[in-house]
Amino acid sequence: MKIHKEGRKILFFTLLTLVALNVLLYIFNAGNDTFNKIFSAVSAVLFLLILQFFRSPYRTLLLHEDLIIAPADGKVVVIEEVEEPEYFQDKRKQISIFMSPINVHITRNPVSGIVKYFKYHPGNYFVAWHPKSSTQNERTTVVVESTAGPEVLFRQIAGAMARRIVWYVNEGDEVSQGEEFGFIKFGSRVDIFVPLDTEIKAELGQKTKGGQTVIAQLKTPPPTLFG
């Protein structure tokens, strides 16, 4: 277990602020020992909560060309056929993974391939399960032409708590399955859009581990006699 780079500065200044406040209380409020102890306990709990937001556990990644691996830790909350209006502009299967505040907030590439499209959208901060969150919240859209052939779209979506999405990919980049493509500070949701003939392996309510849980299998053309 280590601390993710996106949290180091936040944790440093949070710790500095909490220590300073506690020192000031013990200097200028020395007569109220009970309050000071309660404040110290609350400070410790607050720091530990923020610390767990930015944990980065070691993972043994599952790599397979035609499998789609969960891009995030969380719970599968949507499996349905929808119209994808931004890039494909046709029907796709959508799988959505909700990331609670206690989940790891790293987002990982569900497939290997080449980034064909990327766009960042500023927006609102509806709760992640709100119907408008997919199209109106702060979000990024990434489309990767997978090494198996089909294009896969995945989208980081900020929620009510999240106020900043971080990404590490750009159009034209070659990405590897399981590697980090971004981070959603304080969690939220990731949507994945796949072709209609994709075989969904995930189930509603299933818990996922980013980089390890198989959520779908792409349909690839059978090999020909001459390759």
Order of alpha helices (4+ residues) and beta strands (2+ residues): beta-alpha-alpha-beta-beta-beta-beta-beta-beta-alpha-beta-beta-beta-beta-beta-beta-beta-beta-beta
